[in-house]
């Protein structure tokens, strides 16, 4: 016979905490958000320097390296998106395939996130450019790249 049939220990487990669908973001301090803003500002300086030297491929790698996905500040994310869009529009259509080929898998996934974000909020001439980037990123990353982009909870 079991000894602890009258035990109520099982009632102390919060089953909602174990549910995969009940996702909660981790609270962040404002210091982390400020540092994300500082990172975007320093990244902007570095990207401007690289694009002035004509090194667009390295500027693309820098911009895709560490996006502020965990930052809650919409202004920081918008500033980083505008920087990425600026870098993407600097490429000629013939150079896009070579640039995407130089990226690693996680950078291609991040690129696809920014392409979809650009589709969500189009500007005057960004859609045609983003379609070229989408085509080349799809060729490099495959359908898995799109699936990872659409199912990732952390947005850019």
N, C-alpha and C positions, 0 to 999 in steps of 0.2 A: 504494500500500500504506500501511497505517497505521503510524505510528512507535511508538506506545506500546501494543502488544498485550500486553506483559508487565507492564503497570502494575497495581498492586494497590491503587490509591487508592479504588476503588469499595468495597473491603472495610471501609473505615473509617466508612462511613455506617451509623448505627443505624436500621434500618428500623422497629423497634418505636416509635421516637420519633415517626415520621411517621404512625403509625396513629391514626385518629380515635377508635377505641374504647378505646385505652389512655390514658384520661384520668388525669392526676395533678394534685392540688391544689397550688397554689403554697404553699410553707412561709411561715407568717406569724410575725412576732415577737410576743412576749407584750405588747409595748407597744401593738400595734394592737388586741389583744383588750381591753386595759385602756381604751383610748380608746373602743372600741365600748360598753363598760359605762358609761363616763362620758357618752357620747352618749345612751344609753337613760335614764340618770338625769336628765339635763337635759331630755330630751324628756318624761319623766314629769312634771316640774315644770311645763313649759309647757302640757301637755295638761290637767293639773289646774286650772291658772289659766283656760284657755279654757272648760272644761266648767263651772266654777263661775260663769262669766259667761254661760253658756247658749249659747255659740258652738260647738255640736257639729260643724258642718260644717268649720270651720277646724281643730278638734282632729283630725278624721279626716284632713285633708290633712297635718297635721304628723306624725301617726303613720305615714302611708303614704309619707312623703317619702324617707326613707333607711333602709330596714330593714337590720339587721345580718346580711346573707346570707353574708358572707365570714368571719364570726366563728366560731370553733370551740367557744367556750364555750356549752354548752347552757343554762346558767343565764341568760345574757344574752338568748339567743333566747327562753327561756321567759318572762322578765320582759317583754320587748317584746311577745310574743304576748298575755300577760295584759292589757297596756295596750291593745292593739288591740281585744281582746274586750270590755274595759270600755267603750271608746268606742262600739263597735258596738251594745252593749246599751242605751246611753243614748238611741238614736234610737227614735221612734215609727214604726210601720210606714208611716204616711202620708208621713213625711219622708224615707224611704230613697231613693226615686226621685230626688228633688231633690238629695240629697247625692251620689248616684252620678253624676248628670248634671253636677255641678260638677267632677268629677275628670278628669284627663287620661288618656291611654291607659296609660301606665306605672303610674299609681296604681291604675287599674282592675285591671291584671294583678296588682299587689301585693295588692290587696284580695282577689282571687280566690285567691291563694296562702294568705292567712290564713283564708279561708272553708274551704278544703279542709283546712287544718291543724286548724281547729275541728271539722270532721267527723271527723277521725282521733282526736281526744281530746275527746269531748263532755263537757259539764258538765250540771248539773241542768236548765237551761232554755235552753241555747245553741243547740240544734239547730233549733228553730222560728225563732229570730231569724236564724240563719245561712242557712236556706232562703230567707227573704225577701231577704237580701243577695245570695245566689246568683242568684235570679231577676232582680233589678234589674241586677246586674253583667253577667249574660249578655245582657240586653237592650241594655246600653250597649256591651259589648265584643265581642259576637258569639261564635261558636264558636272563633274564633282565640284569644280570651282563655283559654279552657279548654285548648286545645292548647298554648299558650305556658306555661301554669301547670304542666301535667303533664309537659312535656318539659324544663323548665328544671332544670339540675343544681344550682343554688344554691337551697337551701331556706330558709324563714323560720323 
